[in-house]
Amino acid sequence: MPPPDDNSATPSPGQLFAGREFSRDEAAGTVTSPAGERVVFAGDGFSRALRHVLEAEKPGTWSATLARSGSGCGRQLAVSLDRELARLGQPALDAIPLESCLGFIEHYFATHGLGLLTSDLSDAADHGLVVARLTRGYFPEILPHADGLVDALPAGLLQGFFEHVSGQTLGCLEIACAHLGVPHCTFVIATSDRLDPVAPLAGRESAEAILAQLRT
């Protein structure tokens, strides 16, 4: 769909939910996000303990659970942004430039402590790939000695968000993780049939090698 005209420029991420911050009501024992959703703050010890319990129950459960949870949160985020855009008289996410959508998800990551996300659209037009890189990611920092890739929740968030924006069934694959000795975590968003063949290479081959294969 075409981008909005100059008279209805997409708001910056900071303009959405303007004047609303995380609010605490100690008398009620609640914390509410700028979107009006109740949230619970959890420290790194809780996250490590949760991973230990789930992995002890069955290996792979932690990643699978966080991926599903992240996907649902990503879709919920997109719905709340659409609601806020409508309140401001602006087009929905699927009717604004993709660059603006990327700005919203990058802002979400930064303000929710997940790390600094930067998006790369250089492979979008020719290869149908959106690449995202995460610096100072939460999970690599709190799980430095974990085996394999640890960013199932951020990957799920990206998947759910972009599925809502695109109206397509998508996948998001983490192909490099900072705790394995590279500068940042790298994610690729594309259709699942594109990502499935290279999934076994994630964390084994370099991000650039996997991207090169996806471009062929």
Sequence and secondary structure as in RCSB ss.txt:
>XXXX:A:sequence
MPPPDDNSATPSPGQLFAGREFSRDEAAGTVTSPAGERVVFAGDGFSRALRHVLEAEKPGTWSATLARSGSGCGR
QLAVSLDRELARLGQPALDAIPLESCLGFIEHYFATHGLGLLTSDLSDAADHGLVVARLTRGYFPEILPHADGLV
DALPAGLLQGFFEHVSGQTLGCLEIACAHLGVPHCTFVIATSDRLDPVAPLAGRESAEAILAQLRT
>XXXX:A:secstr
     GGG    GGGTTTT   EEETTTTEEE TTS EE    HHHHHHHHHHHHHHSTTHHHHHHHHHHHHHHH
HHHHHHHHHHHHTT   GGGS HHHHHHHHHHHHHHTTS EEEEE TTHHHH  EEEEEES HHHHH TT SS  
 HHHHHHHHHHHHHHHSS  EEEEEE GGGTSSSEEEEEE HHHHGGGGGGBTTB HHHHHHHHH 
